[in-house]
Amino acid sequence: MTESRQITSDFDIDVETLRERFAEGMQCCLENHAQQDTSDDISPAALDDSMQHLFTILEKIHSQDDHAGELLKQEMDELPNYCIGLLDELSDKAKTLGCDESSITFEQLSIPLALLFAKLNLDMTEVELVANAISNTANHSQDLQRLAELTDVIDVLANMCSAEIKADLDKSNPGRPWRVLNMNQAIIATRSLDPKRMESVFEQLMFHLPEDAPGFFAESIQQMDIIYYPAHVREVMQNYYQLINQPTLH
């Protein structure tokens, strides 16, 4: 895996800001739950308490001295999966309570949380929610800089994936996290219209998903003929299409 780029965007936010955005999403859930006659096993308030506890742990790691922080980190291997799992549960809970915007908020918060965990050098196995958040963000954005940043975010997330995910041994599921991440990164990099990012991502795609790369480039060439892309983007795509689908004859 190539070295992750430094993310300097609104995806990279501090714990205090994360807590504030989370609280905004929780408001609807708590209010709607109080007005409904429910017998849920786990209430939004209980999930809120769990998330607040996690925020407190993260704040301690960033506020204490390096030695104390290292001691805490030794006990935090499961924190990313647990935290992302809570957000996933809250996103589903918000939908059932009629809080669609809150559901989106919880999903989107998985991106900056993943970046924060990456700074702590923690691995993740539960990456589906973050991958969905990245995909949904890209699908609702035409901003080239934002798309470029999302490409870099996927770099960071891919580096965080556990060894089991990276090994990608079971290729029977086309929706498996490793394939989704790499394919989405290639699509988003193309939409960013950034030749350097495209080339870097395409190299990774051929290495990580050699079975899928030929189909991706072939389909992308067809899309280039349907959707207008600048000449420099078409040239990069054509070069990689020829590289992988038309090898040099000897």
MARFIMAR-724866 format. One record per residue: residue in one letter; x, y, z of N, C-alpha, C in turn. Coordinates in steps of 0.1 Angstrom, whole numbers, plus 2048, in hexadecimal, padded with zeros to 3 digits. Layout:
% residues N
AXYZXYZXYZ;...
% end
This chain:
% residues 250
M8097F480080080080080980C800;T8058167F880D8237F880A82A805;E81383380881283B814806844813;S7FE84581E7F284D81D7F585C81C;R7ED8648157EF8728147EA879821;Q7EF8848247EA88C82F7DD89382B;I7D38908337C68968307C58A3837;T7C28AE82F7C08BB8357B38C182F;S7A88BC83579B8C18307918C083C;D7848C383877A8C28437778B4847;F77D8AA84177C89C84578589A852;D78F8A28537988A185E7958AB869;I78D8A78737888B087D78B8AA88B;D78B8B389578F8AF8A27848A88AA;V7878A38B677D89B8BD7728A48C2;E7758B18C676B8BA8CA7608BD8BF;T7658BF8B375C8C18A87548B48A5;L75A8A98A675389C8A474889B8AE;R74B89E8BB74189D8C57358A78C3;E7388B38BE72D8BD8BB7248B88B0;R72A8B38A57228AE89A71A8A289E;F72089A8A671888E8AB70C8928B3;A70E89C8BC7048A18C46F88A78BC;E6FB8AD8B16F18B38A86E98A78A2;G6EF89C89E6E88918996E088A8A3;M6E588A8B06DD8838BA6D188A8BF;Q6D08978BD6C589F8C26B88998BC;C6B78978AF6AA8928A96A78848AF;C6B187C8B06AF86E8B46A986E8C3;L6AF8758CB6AB8768D969D87B8DB;E69A8868D368D88C8D36828838CE;N68587D8C267B8748BC6798678C4;H6838628CA6828568D26798598DF;A67B8658E46738688F06648698ED;Q66186D8E065386F8DD64C8628D8;Q6548578D664F84B8D064E8408DB;D6448378D964382C8E364B8208DD;T6578208E26608158DD66580C8E8;S6698008E566E7F78EE67C7F28E9;D6847FB8E46917F78DE69A7F18E9;D6A27E78E46AB7E18EE6B67EB8F2;I6BA7F48E86C47FE8EB6BE80B8E7;S6BD8148F06B88228ED6C282B8E7;P6BE8358E06C883F8DB6D08458E6;A6CA8478F26D184D8FD6DD844901;A6DB8379016E582D9056F182E8FA;L6ED82E8EE6F782F8E36FF83C8E4;D6F78478E76FE8548E97088538F4;D70484D90070E84C90B71A844907;S71983A8FF7248328FB72D83A8F2;M7278428E972F84A8E07368558E7;Q73085B8F17368668F9742860900;H74185490574C84E90C75884C903;L7558498F67608478EC7668548E9;F75E85F8E876486C8E576D8708F1;T76986D8FD77187190877F869908;I77F85D90478B85590379485C8F8;L78F8608ED7968668E279C8738E7;E79487B8EE7998888F37A58868FD;K7A587B9057AF87990E7BC875907;I7BB86D8FC7C78698F47CE8768EE;H7C687F8EA7CB88B8E37D08968ED;S7CB8958FA7CF89F9047DA89B90D;Q7DC88E90F7E688A9187F488A912;D7FE88891A80C88791580E87A90D;D81987A90581B86F8FC81B861902;H82186090E82285391581484E919;A80C85791E7FE8539227F6850916;G7F885790C7F18548FF7F48468FA;E8018438FA8058368F67FF82B8FE;L7FE82D90B7F88239147EA821910;L7E282C90E7D482A90A7D38238FD;K7DC8278F37DA8218E67DC8128E6;Q7E480D8EF7E67FE8F07D97F78F3;E7D07FE8F97C37F88FD7B87FB8F3;M7BB8018E87B18078DF7B07FF8D2;D7B57F38D17B57EC8C47A77EB8BE;E79D7E98C778F7E68C37877F38C2;L78D7FE8C678580B8C677F80F8B8;P78780E8AD7828128A077580A89C;N7767FC89D76B7F489A75F7F78A2;Y7617F88AF7567FB8B97508088B6;C7588128B37538208B174B8208A4;I75081B89974A81B88C73D81388D;G73E8088957327FF89772780789D;L72A80F8A77208188AE71A8228A5;L72282889C71D83189371382A889;D71781E88570E81787C701814882;E70181088F6F580D8966ED819898;L6F382589B6EC83189C6E683688F;S6ED8348846E88388776DB830874;D6DB8238776CF81B8756C481F87F;K6C782288B6BE8268956B7833891;A6BF83D88C6BA84A8886AF84887D;K6B283F8736A883C86969B83886E;T69B82E87868F82987E687834886;L68F83E88A688849892684854889;G68685387C68285E87368C869872;C6988678766A38718766AD86E86B;D6A887085F6B186D8536BE875853;E6BD8828566C988B8566D3886860;S6CD88286C6D687D8766DD870872;S6D686786B6DC85B8656E785E85C;I6E68688546F086C84B6FC872853;T6F987A85D70388086570C87586C;F70686B87170D86087871685986E;E710856862718850858724858854;Q72286585272D86E84D73886F858;L73486F86573E87086F74886586F;S74485A86974E84E86975A852861;I75A85C85876685F850770866859;P76D87286077787886877B86F874;L77286687977685D88378085387E;A77F84E87378884586D79684C86B;L7968588677A28608657A9862873;L7A186487D7A786688A7AD85988F;F7A684E88D7AC8418917B983E889;A7B984287C7C58408747D184787A;K7CF8538807DA85A8867DF852892;L7D784A8987DB8428A47E08348A0;N7E28328927E782688D7DF81A891;L7D281B8917C98108947C380A888;D7C17FD8887BB7F687D7AC7F587E;M7A67F28737977F08737947E486A;T7897DD86F7837D38667757D7862;E76F7E086A7617E48677627F185F;V7637F08527657FC8497597FF840;E74F7F68417447F883773D806839;L73B80A84573481784773C822842;V74982284475282D83F75282D830;A75382182A75382081B746825815;N73B82281C72E82781772D837818;A73383C82373384A82673B85181B;I74784B81774F85180D7488517FF;S7428457FC73A8447F072F84E7EF;N72784F7F971C8587F97208677F8;T72B86A7FF7318787FE73587B7EF;A73C8717E97408737DB7348747D2;N72A86C7D471F86D7CB71787A7CC;H7188817D771188E7D871B89A7D6;S7268987D17308A37CF7358A47C1;Q7368B07BC73C8B37AF7498BB7B1;D74C8BE7BD7588C67C07658BD7BE;L76D8C27B57798BA7B27838B87BD;Q7848C37C578D8C27D17888B87DB;R77B8B87DD7758AF7E77778A17E2;L77589F7D67768917D078588C7D1;A78E8967CF79C8927D179F88F7DF;E79A8967E979C8937F77968867FB;L78A8827F57848757F878D86A7F3;T79486C7E779D8627E27A88607ED;D7AD86B7F37B886A7FD7B2863809;V7A686680D7A086081979F851817;I79C84C80B79C83E8097AA83880B;D7B483F8067C283B8097C4838817;V7C08418207C284082E7BA834833;L7AD83382F7A58288347AA81A830;A7AF8198237B580D81E7C1809827;N7C981282B7D580F8337D180A841;M7C580F8457C080A8537BA7FD853;C7B67F88477AF7EB8467B87E084D;S7B17D68537B97CB8597C07C384F;A7C97BB8537D07B284A7C77A9843;E7BD7A484A7B379B8447AC7A1838;I7A87AE83A7A17B582F7AA7B7823;K7B67BB8267C07BE81B7C47B1814;A7C47A681B7C77998147BD796809;D7B079980B7A67988017A678A7FB;L7A57808047A677280079976D7FA;D78E77180078176D7FB77B7777F1;K77D7747E477877D7DA76A77A7D5;S7637727DC75676E7D774B7797D9;N74E7837E274478D7E474979B7DE;P74279F7D37467AB7CD7447B87D5;G73D7B67E073B7C27E97447C27F5;R74E7B97F57587B980075F7C6801;P7627CA80E7687D78107747DB808;W77E7D180678A7D47FF7877D87F1;R77E7D17EA77B7D37DC7737E17DB;V76A7E37E47627EF7E476B7FB7E5;L7747FB7EF77D8067F17858097E5;N78B7FF7DF7948017D478D8067C8;M7818007C577A8037B97748117BB;N76F8157C676A8227C977582D7C8;Q7818297CD78C8337CC78F8367BD;A78F82B7B579282D7A77878367A0;I77B8347A377083C79E77184A7A2;I77384C7AF77485A7B57808617AF;A78B85A7AE7978617A979586579A;T78E85D79378B86178578286E785;R77886E78E76F87A78E776886793;S78288579A78989079F791897794;L79289178979989677D7A789977F;D7AD8927897BB89578D7C488A788;P7CC88C77D7D48817777DD87A781;K7E48827897ED87B7927E687279C;R7DB8767A17D386E7AA7CE8617A3;M7C98647977C485878F7CF84E78D;E7DB8537897E68497867EA841793;S7EB84879E7EE8427AB7E48377AE;V7D783B7AD7CC8327B17CB8267A7;F7CD82979B7CC81E7917D7814793;E7E38197967EE80F7997EA8067A5;Q7E480C7AF7DF8047BB7D47FA7B7;L7CB7FF7AE7C07F77AA7C57EA7A3;M7CF7EC79A7D47E07937DB7D779C;F7E17DC7A77E87D37B07DF7CC7BA;H7D57D47BF7CC7CE7C97C17C67C3;L7BC7CA7B77B07C37B17B37C07A3;P7BD7B77A07C17B47927B67AE78A;E7AC7A77917A17A17897977AC785;D7967B678D78B7C178A7917CC781;A79E7CE7817A37DA77B7A07DA76C;P7A17CF76479E7D07567907D4753;G7867CF75B7787D37597767E275C;F77D7E676777B7F476B7807FE760;F78C7FB75A791804750789803743;A7847F773F77C7F673376F7FD735;E7687FC74175C80374375E812743;S76981674976C82574A76E82B73D;I77582373477782872676982B71F;Q76082272275282371C74C830722;Q74D83272F74883E73574E84B730;M75B84A72C76185672775B85A71A;D75585171374F854706740859708;I73B85671472D85B71772D86871E;I73686972873787573174387D72D;Y74288A72C74D892728758892733;Y76488E72F76F88F73877A897731;P78289F73878D8A773279789D72B;A79E8A37217A789A7197B2894722;H7B789B72C7C18967347BC88A73D;V7B088A7407AA87F7487A887373F;R7A38757337A186B7297AE864726;E7B986C7257C68677217CB85D72C;V7C98617397CE8587437C684B743;M7B984C7417B18407417B4837735;Q7B683D72A7BA83671E7C782E720;N7D18357267DE82F7287DD822731;Y7D582373B7D38187447CB80D73E;Y7C18117367B980772F7C27FF726;Q7CB80671E7D37FF7157DE7F671C;L7E27FC7287ED7F57307E87E7734;I7DB7E67397D67DA73F7CE7D2736;N7C87D772B7C07CF7227C77CC715;Q7D17D47127D87D27057E77D1708;P7EC7C670F7FA7C57128037C5705;T80F7C97078187CA6FB81B7BC6F6;L81A7BB6E981D7AE6E382C7AC6E1;H8317A06E283F79D6E08417956D4;
% end
